[in-house]
Amino acid sequence: MADHYETLGVSREATAEEIKKAYRRLARELHPDVNPSEDAAERFKNVTHAYDVLSDPEQRQRYDHGGGQAGMGGFGDIFETFFGGGFGGSGQRGPRSRAERGDDAMIRVDVTLEEVIFGVQRDITVNTAVLCPTCQGSCCQPGTHPVTCDVCGGQGQVQRQVRSLFGNVVTMHPCGSCHGYGTVIEHPCVECAGKGRVRERRTIPVDVPSGIDTGTRLQMRGGGEVGPGGGPNGDLFIEFRVLHHDVFSRDGNDLLCTMQVSMTDAILGTEATLQGLDGEVGVEVAQGTQSGDVITVRGRGIQGLRSTTRGDLKIAVQVNTPTKLSKREQDLVRQLASLRSDEPPHLGEFQQGFFGKLRDRFFRQG
């Protein structure tokens, strides 16, 4: 790589103002808007890089010393020398990799109660970072590659000589020119702007397990964002929300619902076929069924999370008392009443109401 001073056409003793003037003159001459030739574009990049190094006093001093720099340090430099990695530093030696692990991601997915019973496979769409299809994570334009940093010589670090109470010591610091990578990308990929990844909407198949509840999280390892420089993917976390159902609710793996029964069916008993979440359910209403009684259908609830056992379907009965009767119906009810010796209305134990009794009976049932 050409000498930066020669690239700008100045001497090594040039002042900061002379370096700036030289850069402005060459930039006006070589800028792509003024000179569209490929040679001018290449020279413009070299001139810009040379100016970036020489216009920064610290980088210029390192460059002049072949990667070394003299100066005064502090206690952090002394700790770095004797204990490695610097005062509070990471202790890293050598160039660092451009490839880093990607971020984790989390999305929320709504599922229905029907889907929760046995589990289901769903396709979900996520907006995430994926590997750049043009550079495949190299960060460079196809046909090019990173070049060795001319400040640190590919080490990713530069030496700094420190004058301290213990004498002159040498410390290592990340190279400011290549940011510790040891290489410089002169021709970054146009599609990803030298990041090695782009954003994209993609569809992922997800196995929704049975028995999940609102707030349940599923971790898909490697399903998150691809890392900078084509680094490994982070993880994807999926948080579920079970949507409200107009008929059924749940208590753990049990399904709860109510059934309307006529007064005559409650008195005489009957059989009924109901439409459950997973098909028809046969139910027998016993003679003398009362409002608030619970009919349990075993094994027709929700299949447990990581289990093959299902909960129960619990059906609470609500007996409907007719409000309008014909004269004939009223006469028949009076005949029934005359045949029975029911107690007259009287005060009894305080009742919580239908839904209060229903709740208690649900939870007393085994």
Buried (B, 14 or more C-beta within 10 A) or exposed (E): EEEBBEBBEBEEEBEEEEBBBBBEEBBEEBBEEEBEEEEBEEBBEBBBBBBBBBBBEBBBBBBBBEBBBEEEBEEBBBBBBEEEEBEEBEEBEEBBBBBBBBBBBEBEBEBEBBBBBBBBEBEBEBEBBBBBEBBEBBBBBEEBEBBBBBBBBBBBBBBBBBEBEEEEBEBBBBBBBBBBBBBBBBBBBEEBEBBBBBEBEEEBEBEBBBBBBEEBEBEBEEBBBBBBBBBEBBBBBBEBBBEEBEEBEBBEBBBBBBBEBBEEBBBEBBEBEBEBBBEEBEBEBEEEBEBBBBBBBEEBBBBBBEEEEBBBBBBBBBBEEEEEEEEEEEEEEEEEEEEEEEEEEEEEEEEEEBEEBBBEBBEEEE
